Amino acid sequence: MESTALDIPGVFRLGETRRKPDPGFPLNLGREGVHEICEASHGDMAAMTGFALAAARPPAGAVFWVRQFGLSREHGQLLHAGLETVARPPAGLLSVETRKTSDALWASEEAICSGAVGLVIAEIESLDFTASRRLTLAASRHGIPLILLLPWRRDGSSAATARWRVTSRPSAPNAFDARAPGASRWQAVLEKSRQAPQMAGHVFNIELDHETLSLRVVSGLAAHAPSPRAAPADIDIRDAPPRQQTG
């Protein structure tokens, strides 16, 4: 039953019933809630950044990107000109760099609460359960999704909607030049999911269609054991477009 909005100052706000979560890949990543995307191992920061941009639907508004200086110094900065190779350009891109984790978390929450952006992406070194819960409540209250990009050390409990563990895979063969790389590929393990707990542990082997800038399942690609953190099981992306045959 849907309810009308009810406001009691200082107590709570009861809004309309939320829509049913999308049960398919990528489980509303970049569209709703807070998703943690973590490195499978040190050095996967670039891979998981590409995965986040390719998997998230382009928001209606601008993207607000928060980055900690330590991660920027270790892994490099975002190349704005390269965004078009993995995702459709956003309406606008605002970026800020902080030194402290607390400042990055504050900037992320303020961006969510501002209502001036359509998506927040934050590269942060760590966060505890309290911080993850605060961000999740803000994202839920204001309807602005948040993607957290975290190092391989990330573990433990979290209030986030989902946690992904991402690594790169060898690129697909190039149909026109055997010496050149083909489509970009990733392996994404869904470690935890609050909206679809039965899918926790599933492995997605996916690649980027550079023409449509959409993800598709890699048929016949054996999954590597991702991590002792989860016991994975392969699953197909049922709503992915069929792979075009070459020849």
Backbone hydrogen bonds, N-H to C=O, Kabsch-Sander energy under -0.5 kcal/mol:
donor,donor_aa,acceptor,acceptor_aa,energy
6,L,14,L,-2.2
8,I,12,F,-1.9
11,V,8,I,-2.6
12,F,8,I,-1.1
14,L,6,L,-2.5
15,G,13,R,-0.6
27,L,24,G,-3.0
29,L,26,P,-0.9
31,R,28,N,-2.3
32,E,28,N,-2.1
35,H,146,L,-2.3
36,E,162,A,-2.9
37,I,148,L,-3.3
38,C,36,E,-0.5
38,C,164,W,-2.9
39,E,150,L,-1.5
40,A,166,V,-1.9
44,D,41,S,-1.6
48,M,44,D,-2.6
49,T,45,M,-1.9
50,G,46,A,-2.2
51,F,47,A,-2.2
52,A,48,M,-2.3
53,L,49,T,-2.1
54,A,50,G,-2.2
55,A,51,F,-2.7
56,A,52,A,-1.8
57,R,29,L,-0.6
62,A,116,A,-0.5
63,V,92,G,-3.0
64,F,119,L,-2.7
65,W,63,V,-0.6
65,W,94,L,-3.6
66,V,64,F,-0.5
66,V,121,I,-3.0
67,R,96,V,-2.1
68,Q,123,E,-1.4
69,F,98,T,-3.5
72,S,68,Q,-2.2
73,R,69,F,-2.6
74,E,70,G,-1.6
75,H,71,L,-2.8
76,G,72,S,-1.9
80,H,78,L,-0.9
82,G,79,L,-1.5
83,L,80,H,-1.4
85,T,82,G,-1.5
86,V,83,L,-1.5
87,A,83,L,-2.2
91,A,61,G,-0.8
94,L,63,V,-3.0
96,V,65,W,-2.3
98,T,67,R,-2.5
104,A,100,K,-1.7
105,L,101,T,-2.5
106,W,102,S,-2.2
107,A,103,D,-2.6
108,S,104,A,-2.1
109,E,105,L,-2.4
110,E,106,W,-2.6
111,A,107,A,-2.1
112,I,108,S,-2.1
113,C,109,E,-2.5
114,S,110,E,-1.3
115,G,111,A,-0.8
115,G,112,I,-0.7
118,G,62,A,-2.9
119,L,62,A,-1.4
120,V,145,P,-1.9
121,I,64,F,-2.6
122,A,147,I,-2.7
123,E,66,V,-3.2
124,I,122,A,-0.8
124,I,149,L,-1.7
132,S,128,D,-2.2
133,R,129,F,-2.4
134,R,130,T,-2.2
135,L,131,A,-2.2
136,T,132,S,-2.1
137,L,133,R,-2.5
138,A,134,R,-2.0
139,A,135,L,-2.6
140,S,136,T,-2.2
141,R,137,L,-2.5
142,H,138,A,-2.3
143,G,139,A,-1.4
144,I,139,A,-0.7
146,L,33,G,-2.5
147,I,120,V,-2.5
148,L,35,H,-2.7
149,L,122,A,-3.1
149,L,147,I,-0.5
150,L,37,I,-2.7
150,L,148,L,-0.6
154,R,151,P,-1.7
161,T,34,V,-1.9
162,A,34,V,-1.3
163,R,192,K,-2.2
164,W,36,E,-3.4
165,R,189,V,-2.3
166,V,38,C,-2.8
167,T,187,Q,-1.9
169,R,185,R,-1.9
172,A,183,A,-2.3
174,N,180,A,-0.6
175,A,173,P,-0.6
180,A,177,D,-1.7
182,G,172,A,-1.1
185,R,169,R,-0.6
186,W,206,I,-2.5
187,Q,167,T,-2.6
188,A,204,F,-2.7
189,V,165,R,-2.7
190,L,188,A,-0.5
190,L,202,H,-2.3
191,E,163,R,-1.8
191,E,189,V,-1.2
192,K,163,R,-1.4
194,R,161,T,-3.0
195,Q,161,T,-0.6
199,M,196,A,-2.1
200,A,197,P,-1.3
201,G,190,L,-4.2
202,H,199,M,-2.0
203,V,233,A,-1.3
204,F,188,A,-2.8
205,N,203,V,-0.6
206,I,186,W,-2.2
206,I,204,F,-0.7
207,E,216,R,-2.3
208,L,184,S,-2.4
209,D,214,S,-3.0
210,H,208,L,-0.9
213,L,209,D,-2.2
214,S,209,D,-0.9
216,R,207,E,-2.1
218,V,205,N,-2.3
219,S,217,V,-0.9
221,L,218,V,-1.3
222,A,220,G,-0.7
230,A,227,S,-1.2
233,A,201,G,-0.8
235,I,203,V,-1.2
238,R,236,D,-1.1
240,A,237,I,-1.5
